[in-house]
Amino acid sequence: MIEVKKFTLLNVLKHAVENYSDKPAVSFVDRNKITYREFNSKVEEVSRFLKSEVIIAGDKVAILSENQPNWSIAFFAVTAMGAIAVPIMTEFHSTEVHHILRHSESKAIFVSAKYFGKIEEFQFESLQTRILVDDFSVIPPETKNDLLKEVIAGGKKEFAKIKEAAFKLVGLIPSEVEEENVASILYTSGTTGHSKGVVLTHKNIVSDAIATLQMVNVTDSDRMLSILPLFHTIESTLGLVTPFIAGASITYLDMPPTAAALLPALAKVKPTVMLAVPLIIEKIYRAKIFPEFNRKAIVRGLYKIPAIRKRLNKIAGKKLLQTFGGELKMFCIGGAPLAADVEKFLSESGFPYAIGYGLTETSPLVTGTPPEFVRMRSAGKVLPGMQIKINDPDPKTGEGEVLIKGPNVMKGYYKDSEKTENVFDADGWFKSGDLGVIDNEGFLFIKGRSKNVIIGSNGKNIYPEETESIINEFPFVSESLVMEKGDQLIAKIYLNYEEIDNEFKIQKLSEPKAREIVNKLLSDLLIQVNGRVNTFSRLNKIIEQPEPFEKTPTQKIKRYLYVD
């Protein structure tokens, strides 16, 4: 078993340098690999600069960037010196980004050129320093997006000079980092108002990474291709800290993981381990694999015969493995339930998939299995050092809320003692909000959510109340209900017909003309709402609700009557 002397990210880095110094740590596809020794030197350089900017242990430093090696360097530079990293979802609307910067009181931010526009207008006294993560150069105050692009196009000379001068100000003073110190605050979308800041300690993150390595076999000969965003714990813990402890190498794409970018990268990197959300493999199955079985009538008929279906799936599985580079030994899926038909194919095809379950609040992984022990439709068994139990299980089904304990469970929600208190029971068990059942062999099966949250197939949480509150702000809307229907996110809207009539006098118009006006209002509303919500919360459709929603005595919509 791999041992880290102290469960801190500083010691993870020390362990990696001592044991894998000349091995590749991070890189882009087809670009020079950064060894663990070089990675450590860059971390020290960036930490030195942060200290020159009077960033000290306990200060918050935000990161707003797409995946890249410098994201990883920034994360370790912040946490290894005892400061607190605040990764921000790139999909967040600029207003939410600004809220996070204010709420966290971040004193500095690493931001990429791609997302600088989201903070160019932000002014807050605590934010002292803006650093272009693409090359670790300082962005001067009052810089606008247009100027930033101009300087980048001109070779970044102005920024580089500032950076080089600042790095000479002070030497690197080693900081003592303790296991219970806060390492990161990750903001997730909340059910009402603004996002919640999940506070994770060094011990939370490192213990989860080590427990993962006790379950699966990752070594210094493994290659990981990173396709999930680093601002999620799936990737920042399991796709960064875990491979660093094991000495594996990580390759990042320098563009979104579309098929056009991913397929060539898979062929070049030939990854042995990958992390993914269900959406990725589901798209591949439904777009590429299933249509092949369904194209010809004779194959379609044969595919219905179990023995022949399994044989055809085996053949397709071998082809799929070659698509992924031919050397994949573990394809880890988490963040949302995997569609049953897709899992059936993966199981019968022999594709080396593994399923895991967890939450941001649990750093994230709680249960899982290596590919050879996967149980169909199960989220696996609890990881070493952690505990799960079902609260108040149903006598017939055994289902109840999944409760979790362990060194991986968060410290709480930042600046929100009430929400923190509400998610822990009297005995200190974390209440996951998920319904599940544990079988006689210890396998956990997740049955659904106990709350209203919608889990998108890309693994992100979608809270309908947030979108409803935005919809209801519009003058011609009385009330709304957001729900998932099939694979679409839709909103049912009960319009304020009195206001519409006052504005457009629709009662005096012909039915076709009145309908045209209402349809135009709904169409415009869809565009405006989607312009205000985060990318992953955008609606596919708005449907007119012909009559008021049924409500409880306290005037809450009886959601269960409308959600399938």
C-alpha positions as a printed NumPy array, in Angstrom:
array([[  0.   ,   0.   ,   0.   ],
       [  1.226,   3.512,  -0.872],
       [  1.926,   5.552,   2.242],
       [  1.88 ,   9.313,   2.649],
       [  3.436,  10.369,   5.955],
       [  0.895,  13.103,   6.584],
       [ -2.493,  13.552,   4.944],
       [ -1.828,  16.965,   3.395],
       [ -1.457,  18.06 ,  -0.207],
       [  2.005,  19.383,   0.654],
       [  3.029,  15.862,   1.639],
       [  1.387,  14.397,  -1.454],
       [  3.646,  16.637,  -3.518],
       [  6.725,  15.77 ,  -1.44 ],
       [  5.923,  12.055,  -1.785],
       [  5.571,  12.4  ,  -5.558],
       [  8.886,  14.253,  -5.953],
       [ 10.752,  11.794,  -3.71 ],
       [  9.402,   8.715,  -5.499],
       [  8.674,   9.721,  -9.103],
       [ 10.987,  12.68 ,  -9.681],
       [ 11.822,  12.063, -13.346],
       [  8.504,  10.549, -14.367],
       [  6.005,  12.641, -16.346],
       [  3.376,  14.323, -14.18 ],
       [  1.218,  16.556, -16.417],
       [  1.087,  17.706, -20.025],
       [ -1.11 ,  18.637, -22.929],
       [ -1.504,  16.168, -25.793],
       [  1.54 ,  16.381, -28.091],
       [  3.388,  18.876, -25.875],
       [  6.395,  18.643, -23.594],
       [  5.674,  16.638, -20.488],
       [  6.367,  18.23 , -17.107],
       [  8.107,  15.819, -14.757],
       [  7.268,  15.642, -11.063],
       [ 10.538,  17.47 , -10.279],
       [  9.719,  20.242, -12.762],
       [  6.157,  20.395, -11.473],
       [  7.421,  20.921,  -7.928],
       [  9.762,  23.711,  -9.076],
       [  6.878,  25.496, -10.784],
       [  4.73 ,  25.103,  -7.669],
       [  7.472,  26.669,  -5.553],
       [  7.848,  29.538,  -8.017],
       [  4.126,  30.316,  -7.992],
       [  3.933,  29.96 ,  -4.192],
       [  6.837,  32.395,  -3.904],
       [  4.952,  34.892,  -6.019],
       [  1.77 ,  34.511,  -3.96 ],
       [  3.762,  35.197,  -0.799],
       [  5.203,  38.296,  -2.441],
       [  1.604,  39.432,  -2.863],
       [  1.074,  38.958,   0.897],
       [ -1.014,  35.813,   0.474],
       [ -0.627,  33.83 ,   3.693],
       [ -1.902,  30.54 ,   5.116],
       [ -5.682,  30.581,   5.385],
       [ -6.185,  33.145,   2.607],
       [ -8.481,  32.169,  -0.246],
       [ -7.253,  32.046,  -3.853],
       [ -9.737,  31.36 ,  -6.651],
       [ -9.128,  29.4  ,  -9.873],
       [-11.333,  30.047, -12.927],
       [ -9.987,  28.156, -15.914],
       [-10.468,  25.281, -18.287],
       [ -8.334,  22.176, -17.666],
       [ -4.623,  22.618, -18.255],
       [ -1.351,  21.694, -16.53 ],
       [ -1.139,  25.171, -14.988],
       [ -4.506,  24.624, -13.251],
       [ -2.897,  21.718, -11.395],
       [  0.205,  23.757, -10.593],
       [ -1.914,  26.641,  -9.274],
       [ -3.961,  24.259,  -7.103],
       [ -0.877,  22.746,  -5.474],
       [  0.861,  26.14 ,  -5.214],
       [ -2.057,  27.482,  -3.194],
       [ -2.742,  24.45 ,  -0.998],
       [  0.875,  23.417,  -0.356],
       [  1.602,  26.813,   1.233],
       [ -1.443,  26.537,   3.512],
       [ -3.716,  28.886,   1.578],
       [ -7.178,  27.747,   0.425],
       [ -8.045,  27.013,  -3.199],
       [-11.464,  28.116,  -4.467],
       [-12.079,  26.372,  -7.812],
       [-14.957,  27.972,  -9.734],
       [-17.158,  26.261, -12.313],
       [-16.491,  27.799, -15.706],
       [-20.197,  27.375, -16.595],
       [-21.274,  29.71 , -13.797],
       [-22.811,  32.969, -14.955],
       [-20.602,  36.002, -14.269],
       [-22.965,  37.156, -11.503],
       [-22.459,  33.832,  -9.709],
       [-18.692,  34.063, -10.201],
       [-18.756,  37.529,  -8.624],
       [-20.82 ,  36.242,  -5.7  ],
       [-18.306,  33.446,  -5.065],
       [-15.368,  35.859,  -5.125],
       [-17.131,  38.124,  -2.638],
       [-18.476,  35.342,  -0.42 ],
       [-15.124,  33.552,  -0.234],
       [-13.235,  36.839,   0.178],
       [-10.641,  35.585,  -2.276],
       [ -7.488,  37.709,  -2.245],
       [ -6.22 ,  36.491,  -5.626],
       [ -7.523,  34.654,  -8.661],
       [ -5.889,  32.507, -11.314],
       [ -7.973,  33.075, -14.445],
       [ -7.507,  31.903, -18.028],
       [ -7.79 ,  34.226, -21.003],
       [-10.874,  32.277, -22.089],
       [-12.82 ,  33.197, -18.937],
       [-11.292,  36.564, -18.061],
       [-14.405,  38.28 , -19.431],
       [-16.378,  36.922, -16.473],
       [-14.305,  38.931, -14.   ],
       [-13.058,  41.945, -15.995],
       [-15.719,  44.216, -14.439],
       [-15.419,  42.743, -10.947],
       [-14.296,  45.156,  -8.247],
       [-14.007,  44.092,  -4.605],
       [-11.543,  45.289,  -2.015],
       [-10.394,  41.81 ,  -0.935],
       [ -9.352,  40.755,  -4.463],
       [ -5.839,  42.165,  -4.783],
       [ -4.241,  40.109,  -7.534],
       [ -5.329,  38.63 , -10.869],
       [ -2.984,  36.107, -12.481],
       [ -3.261,  34.8  , -16.022],
       [ -3.056,  31.066, -15.391],
       [ -2.087,  30.37 , -19.017],
       [  1.477,  31.604, -18.337],
       [  1.417,  32.761, -14.676],
       [  1.768,  36.425, -15.56 ],
       [  0.163,  39.189, -13.539],
       [ -2.803,  40.993, -15.064],
       [ -2.46 ,  44.715, -14.3  ],
       [ -5.373,  46.484, -12.557],
       [ -8.114,  47.907, -14.796],
       [ -7.161,  45.552, -17.648],
       [-10.114,  44.914, -19.958],
       [-10.765,  41.801, -22.007],
       [ -9.9  ,  43.481, -25.308],
       [ -6.521,  44.649, -23.971],
       [ -5.818,  41.204, -22.534],
       [ -6.387,  39.611, -25.943],
       [ -4.178,  42.252, -27.572],
       [ -1.315,  41.661, -25.129],
       [ -1.594,  37.884, -25.544],
       [ -1.518,  38.255, -29.316],
       [  1.598,  40.399, -28.906],
       [  3.483,  37.754, -26.957],
       [  2.504,  38.646, -23.366],
       [  5.725,  40.632, -22.87 ],
       [  4.165,  43.252, -20.625],
       [  2.705,  40.654, -18.285],
       [  5.818,  38.484, -18.261],
       [  8.009,  41.379, -17.06 ],
       [  5.742,  42.031, -14.109],
       [  5.769,  38.355, -13.231],
       [  9.543,  37.989, -13.38 ],
       [ 10.098,  41.074, -11.222],
       [  7.614,  39.912,  -8.608],
       [  9.126,  36.445,  -8.335],
       [ 12.433,  37.959,  -7.182],
       [ 10.941,  39.75 ,  -4.181],
       [ 11.032,  36.956,  -1.61 ],
       [ 12.352,  33.465,  -1.12 ],
       [ 10.07 ,  30.499,  -0.581],
       [  9.398,  30.034,   3.131],
       [  8.156,  26.502,   3.88 ],
       [  4.772,  26.495,   5.614],
       [  3.617,  23.846,   8.059],
       [  0.295,  22.523,   6.834],
       [ -1.874,  20.412,   9.119],
       [ -4.296,  17.684,   8.111],
       [ -7.3  ,  19.516,   9.541],
       [ -6.468,  22.781,   7.755],
       [ -8.91 ,  23.752,   5.031],
       [ -7.523,  22.972,   1.578],
       [-10.377,  23.893,  -0.726],
       [-13.817,  25.479,  -0.87 ],
       [-15.918,  24.212,  -3.778],
       [-19.103,  26.035,  -4.65 ],
       [-22.014,  23.919,  -5.866],
       [-25.396,  25.172,  -7.024],
       [-27.77 ,  25.578,  -4.094],
       [-31.512,  24.891,  -3.955],
       [-32.302,  28.545,  -3.301],
       [-30.355,  31.708,  -3.991],
       [-26.617,  31.405,  -4.388],
       [-24.338,  28.379,  -4.432],
       [-23.054,  26.623,  -1.314],
       [-19.352,  26.502,  -0.471],
       [-18.272,  22.971,   0.468],
       [-15.316,  23.163,   2.864],
       [-12.83 ,  20.319,   2.386],
       [ -9.749,  19.812,   4.546],
       [ -6.42 ,  18.353,   3.463],
       [ -7.334,  15.148,   5.283],
       [-10.713,  14.97 ,   3.527],
       [ -9.119,  15.06 ,   0.088],
       [ -6.002,  12.981,   0.712],
       [ -7.793,  10.279,   2.713],
       [-10.299,   9.881,  -0.13 ],
       [ -7.491,   9.581,  -2.687],
       [ -5.652,   6.969,  -0.608],
       [ -8.845,   4.987,   0.052],
       [ -9.446,   4.956,  -3.712],
       [ -5.974,   3.511,  -4.296],
       [ -6.739,   0.75 ,  -1.797],
       [ -9.711,  -0.214,  -3.972],
       [ -8.238,   0.131,  -7.478],
       [ -4.776,  -0.525,  -8.844],
       [ -3.147,   2.652, -10.178],
       [  0.646,   2.755, -10.521],
       [  3.434,   4.964, -11.874],
       [  3.123,   3.229, -15.241],
       [ -0.473,   4.39 , -15.748],
       [ -1.553,   7.146, -18.106],
       [ -4.688,   9.194, -17.451],
       [ -6.452,  11.351, -20.029],
       [ -8.379,  14.099, -18.243],
       [-11.761,  14.947, -19.79 ],
       [-13.778,  16.083, -16.746],
       [-13.43 ,  19.635, -15.387],
       [-10.931,  20.095, -12.55 ],
       [-13.305,  22.339, -10.619],
       [-15.22 ,  19.16 ,  -9.658],
       [-13.934,  16.819,  -6.955],
       [-14.233,  13.839,  -9.305],
       [-11.358,  15.255, -11.308],
       [ -9.485,  17.321,  -8.701],
       [ -9.332,  14.446,  -6.187],
       [ -9.585,  11.267,  -8.263],
       [ -8.018,  12.683, -11.427],
       [ -5.238,  14.752,  -9.838],
       [ -4.406,  13.896,  -6.227],
       [ -4.897,  10.135,  -6.662],
       [ -2.559,   9.804,  -9.672],
       [ -0.005,  12.052,  -7.942],
       [  0.128,   9.672,  -4.976],
       [  0.537,   6.731,  -7.357],
       [  2.98 ,   8.5  ,  -9.701],
       [  0.789,   8.184, -12.793],
       [  0.89 ,  10.744, -15.616],
       [ -1.995,  13.039, -16.567],
       [ -2.672,  14.454, -20.023],
       [ -5.062,  17.348, -20.619],
       [ -6.913,  18.282, -23.789],
       [ -6.389,  21.857, -24.958],
       [ -9.95 ,  22.032, -26.298],
       [-13.403,  20.751, -25.239],
       [-13.656,  16.913, -25.322],
       [-15.724,  16.671, -28.493],
       [-15.335,  13.601, -30.707],
       [-13.092,  15.584, -33.085],
       [-10.673,  16.391, -30.235],
       [-11.045,  13.245, -28.16 ],
       [-10.515,  10.524, -30.759],
       [ -7.042,  11.69 , -31.901],
       [ -6.024,  12.236, -28.258],
       [ -7.073,   8.701, -27.308],
       [ -4.987,   7.295, -30.153],
       [ -1.904,   9.294, -29.099],
       [ -2.106,   8.987, -25.31 ],
       [ -3.433,   5.407, -25.171],
       [ -4.777,   5.991, -21.642],
       [ -4.908,   3.139, -19.164],
       [ -7.296,   4.919, -16.758],
       [-10.055,   7.454, -17.426],
       [-12.748,   9.198, -15.394],
       [-16.089,  10.031, -16.987],
       [-19.697,  10.918, -16.348],
       [-22.403,   8.687, -17.892],
       [-23.197,  11.179, -20.647],
       [-19.916,  10.472, -22.445],
       [-20.287,   6.708, -22.793],
       [-24.059,   6.968, -23.319],
       [-23.527,   9.278, -26.288],
       [-20.996,   6.907, -27.818],
       [-23.309,   3.928, -27.362],
       [-26.417,   5.631, -28.74 ],
       [-24.693,   7.467, -31.596],
       [-22.186,   4.854, -32.76 ],
       [-22.81 ,   1.377, -31.37 ],
       [-26.569,   0.761, -31.104],
       [-27.342,   2.135, -34.609],
       [-25.017,  -0.518, -36.048],
       [-27.097,  -3.257, -34.424],
       [-30.31 ,  -1.594, -35.575],
       [-29.385,  -0.755, -39.171],
       [-30.171,  -4.063, -40.882],
       [-33.339,  -6.034, -40.197],
       [-31.506,  -9.356, -39.953],
       [-28.993,  -8.037, -37.382],
       [-31.81 ,  -6.313, -35.507],
       [-33.617,  -9.626, -35.234],
       [-30.509, -11.572, -34.177],
       [-29.67 ,  -8.967, -31.535],
       [-32.859,  -9.923, -29.687],
       [-31.511, -13.428, -29.071],
       [-29.489, -13.278, -25.789],
       [-26.64 , -15.596, -26.836],
       [-26.115, -13.814, -30.162],
       [-26.525, -10.373, -28.557],
       [-23.734, -11.139, -26.103],
       [-21.472, -12.284, -28.915],
       [-22.189,  -9.143, -30.951],
       [-21.603,  -7.011, -27.863],
       [-18.234,  -8.704, -27.316],
       [-17.187,  -7.809, -30.863],
       [-18.399,  -4.217, -30.421],
       [-16.635,  -4.007, -27.046],
       [-13.286,  -4.894, -28.614],
       [-13.773,  -2.204, -31.239],
       [-14.73 ,   0.304, -28.536],
       [-11.609,  -0.551, -26.573],
       [ -9.495,   0.142, -29.679],
       [-11.275,   3.493, -30.069],
       [-10.051,   4.344, -26.567],
       [ -6.461,   3.597, -27.531],
       [ -6.414,  -0.166, -26.936],
       [ -4.714,  -0.112, -23.51 ],
       [ -7.544,   1.011, -21.231],
       [ -7.754,  -1.084, -18.06 ],
       [-10.283,   1.01 , -16.138],
       [-13.003,   3.413, -17.292],
       [-14.463,   4.945, -14.12 ],
       [-18.018,   6.294, -14.276],
       [-19.64 ,   8.48 , -11.621],
       [-21.549,  11.67 , -10.937],
       [-24.95 ,  10.366, -12.079],
       [-26.734,   7.048, -12.679],
       [-25.616,   5.155, -15.775],
       [-28.458,   4.204, -18.122],
       [-29.419,   0.541, -17.702],
       [-29.187,  -0.354, -21.39 ],
       [-25.724,   1.163, -21.672],
       [-24.468,  -0.657, -18.569],
       [-25.871,  -3.931, -19.927],
       [-23.85 ,  -3.412, -23.105],
       [-20.68 ,  -2.517, -21.211],
       [-21.056,  -5.58 , -18.991],
       [-21.665,  -8.008, -21.863],
       [-18.999,  -6.435, -24.062],
       [-16.228,  -6.938, -21.523],
       [-15.416,  -3.217, -21.534],
       [-13.456,  -2.446, -18.304],
       [-15.877,  -0.044, -16.675],
       [-16.165,   0.733, -12.972],
       [-18.957,   2.526, -11.109],
       [-18.525,   4.833,  -8.128],
       [-20.768,   6.932,  -5.909],
       [-20.115,  10.058,  -3.896],
       [-20.757,  13.76 ,  -3.498],
       [-18.719,  16.951,  -3.408],
       [-19.34 ,  16.908,   0.353],
       [-17.559,  13.53 ,   0.599],
       [-14.442,  14.534,  -1.363],
       [-16.06 ,  12.726,  -3.431],
       [-15.83 ,   8.914,  -3.569],
       [-17.681,   6.812,  -0.984],
       [-18.366,   3.525,  -2.758],
       [-17.013,   1.779,  -5.814],
       [-15.45 ,  -1.349,  -7.268],
       [-12.693,  -2.197,  -9.723],
       [-13.93 ,  -3.48 , -13.123],
       [-13.548,  -7.154, -12.206],
       [-15.989,  -6.853,  -9.283],
       [-18.672,  -4.595, -10.757],
       [-22.233,  -5.578,  -9.837],
       [-24.865,  -4.524, -12.384],
       [-26.824,  -1.409, -11.321],
       [-24.79 ,  -1.121,  -8.132],
       [-22.65 ,   1.792,  -6.959],
       [-20.186,  -0.646,  -5.381],
       [-19.002,  -1.234,  -1.832],
       [-17.91 ,   1.311,   0.761],
       [-14.244,   2.367,   0.563],
       [-11.759,   1.481,   3.34 ],
       [-12.014,   3.725,   6.4  ],
       [-15.529,   4.967,   5.556],
       [-18.973,   3.929,   6.744],
       [-22.413,   4.006,   5.141],
       [-25.808,   3.04 ,   6.479],
       [-29.432,   3.348,   5.457],
       [-31.491,   5.595,   7.687],
       [-34.953,   4.365,   8.636],
       [-35.109,   1.718,   5.866],
       [-38.475,   0.828,   4.361],
       [-39.544,  -2.539,   5.856],
       [-40.478,  -3.882,   2.407],
       [-37.762,  -2.519,   0.119],
       [-34.935,  -1.729,   2.546],
       [-34.681,   1.706,   0.995],
       [-33.873,   4.81 ,   2.968],
       [-31.588,   7.821,   2.959],
       [-27.887,   7.02 ,   2.607],
       [-25.898,   8.28 ,   5.59 ],
       [-22.103,   8.587,   5.458],
       [-19.255,   8.843,   7.964],
       [-15.515,   8.967,   7.458],
       [-12.407,  11.141,   7.202],
       [-13.539,  12.179,   3.72 ],
       [-16.726,  13.944,   4.893],
       [-16.6  ,  17.73 ,   4.592],
       [-16.067,  20.129,   7.462],
       [-19.274,  21.98 ,   6.513],
       [-20.66 ,  24.718,   4.281],
       [-18.659,  27.937,   4.284],
       [-20.267,  30.707,   6.355],
       [-23.476,  28.691,   6.713],
       [-23.781,  26.987,  10.073],
       [-27.526,  26.408,   9.621],
       [-27.154,  24.379,   6.415],
       [-24.192,  22.56 ,   7.916],
       [-26.197,  21.592,  10.975],
       [-29.095,  20.411,   8.805],
       [-27.011,  17.922,   6.792],
       [-25.61 ,  16.103,   9.842],
       [-27.677,  14.019,  12.242],
       [-27.201,  14.013,  16.008],
       [-24.529,  11.302,  15.78 ],
       [-22.475,  13.095,  13.147],
       [-23.641,  11.118,  10.1  ],
       [-23.772,  13.112,   6.856],
       [-27.233,  12.997,   5.276],
       [-26.666,  12.517,   1.55 ],
       [-30.191,  13.233,   0.321],
       [-29.963,  10.065,  -1.801],
       [-32.228,   7.064,  -1.4  ],
       [-30.496,   3.705,  -1.486],
       [-30.424,   0.093,  -0.339],
       [-27.492,  -2.116,   0.698],
       [-27.66 ,  -5.812,  -0.214],
       [-26.421,  -8.758,   1.851],
       [-22.952,  -8.547,   0.293],
       [-22.512,  -4.86 ,   1.058],
       [-23.236,  -3.455,  -2.423],
       [-24.976,  -0.078,  -2.437],
       [-27.795,   0.522,  -4.922],
       [-28.887,   4.158,  -5.377],
       [-32.616,   4.425,  -6.048],
       [-33.11 ,   8.156,  -6.47 ],
       [-33.11 ,  11.533,  -4.775],
       [-35.017,  12.353,  -1.664],
       [-35.143,  15.997,  -2.666],
       [-36.079,  17.821,  -5.841],
       [-32.591,  18.031,  -7.308],
       [-32.258,  16.835, -10.891],
       [-29.014,  15.047, -11.748],
       [-28.166,  15.767, -15.372],
       [-26.544,  13.   , -17.44 ],
       [-23.342,  15.072, -17.399],
       [-23.223,  14.67 , -13.621],
       [-24.077,  18.234, -12.624],
       [-26.788,  19.07 , -10.086],
       [-29.723,  21.049, -11.47 ],
       [-31.932,  22.659,  -8.847],
       [-35.354,  23.497, -10.324],
       [-36.161,  26.123,  -7.695],
       [-33.275,  28.312,  -8.902],
       [-34.563,  28.415, -12.467],
       [-38.173,  28.819, -11.311],
       [-37.23 ,  31.89 ,  -9.281],
       [-35.73 ,  33.458, -12.424],
       [-38.738,  32.535, -14.593],
       [-41.149,  33.953, -12.047],
       [-39.443,  37.345, -12.206],
       [-40.822,  37.924, -15.698],
       [-43.929,  40.149, -15.787],
       [-46.171,  37.808, -17.779],
       [-45.497,  34.721, -15.602],
       [-47.641,  33.751, -12.624],
       [-45.872,  30.562, -11.594],
       [-43.656,  27.849, -13.004],
       [-42.422,  24.338, -12.461],
       [-39.112,  22.986, -13.813],
       [-38.737,  19.248, -14.286],
       [-36.932,  16.546, -16.212],
       [-38.945,  14.808, -18.916],
       [-37.08 ,  12.018, -20.638],
       [-33.666,  13.48 , -21.331],
       [-34.915,  17.068, -21.513],
       [-35.197,  19.846, -18.968],
       [-38.561,  21.566, -19.369],
       [-40.553,  24.259, -17.612],
       [-44.304,  24.363, -17.284],
       [-45.506,  27.966, -17.121],
       [-48.838,  29.319, -15.923],
       [-49.031,  32.753, -17.493],
       [-50.461,  35.932, -16.045],
       [-53.197,  36.282, -18.659],
       [-54.543,  39.446, -17.114],
       [-51.223,  41.226, -17.584],
       [-50.926,  39.881, -21.124],
       [-54.388,  41.169, -21.973],
       [-53.595,  44.55 , -20.472],
       [-50.498,  44.8  , -22.611],
       [-51.678,  43.244, -25.877],
       [-55.512,  43.322, -25.639],
       [-55.597,  39.689, -26.722],
       [-59.282,  39.273, -25.851],
       [-60.11 ,  41.588, -28.741],
       [-57.927,  39.629, -31.157],
       [-58.724,  36.544, -33.18 ],
       [-57.699,  33.221, -31.664],
       [-54.816,  32.637, -34.152],
       [-53.436,  36.138, -33.511],
       [-53.751,  35.771, -29.728],
       [-52.044,  32.372, -29.894],
       [-49.231,  33.886, -31.975],
       [-48.59 ,  36.51 , -29.274],
       [-48.557,  33.941, -26.444],
       [-46.242,  31.628, -28.393],
       [-43.889,  34.541, -29.059],
       [-43.847,  35.396, -25.337],
       [-42.966,  31.803, -24.441],
       [-40.28 ,  31.666, -27.117],
       [-38.723,  34.939, -25.942],
       [-38.934,  33.777, -22.325],
       [-36.961,  30.624, -23.148],
       [-34.171,  32.7  , -24.703],
       [-34.062,  35.173, -21.822],
       [-34.089,  32.528, -19.078],
       [-31.334,  30.518, -20.754],
       [-29.291,  33.701, -20.979],
       [-29.365,  34.045, -17.196],
       [-28.844,  30.519, -15.916],
       [-25.718,  28.386, -15.882],
       [-24.992,  26.407, -19.045],
       [-25.938,  23.055, -17.535],
       [-29.29 ,  24.416, -16.235],
       [-30.575,  25.661, -19.586],
       [-34.103,  24.635, -20.552],
       [-34.87 ,  22.585, -23.646],
       [-38.495,  23.629, -23.78 ],
       [-41.187,  25.761, -22.166],
       [-44.741,  24.392, -22.074],
       [-47.811,  26.459, -21.312],
       [-49.7  ,  25.254, -18.226],
       [-53.408,  25.86 , -19.001],
       [-54.562,  26.285, -15.394],
       [-53.035,  27.143, -12.016],
       [-50.953,  24.456, -10.323],
       [-52.489,  22.616,  -7.396],
       [-50.985,  23.789,  -4.127],
       [-50.596,  22.867,  -0.485],
       [-52.206,  24.971,   2.278],
       [-48.961,  26.927,   2.478],
       [-49.226,  27.704,  -1.261],
       [-46.421,  25.426,  -2.392],
       [-46.983,  23.639,  -5.697],
       [-47.667,  19.916,  -5.281],
       [-44.668,  19.012,  -7.374],
       [-45.292,  15.281,  -7.314],
       [-48.522,  15.748,  -9.297],
       [-46.632,  17.106, -12.295],
       [-43.252,  15.372, -12.272],
       [-43.201,  11.948, -13.914]])
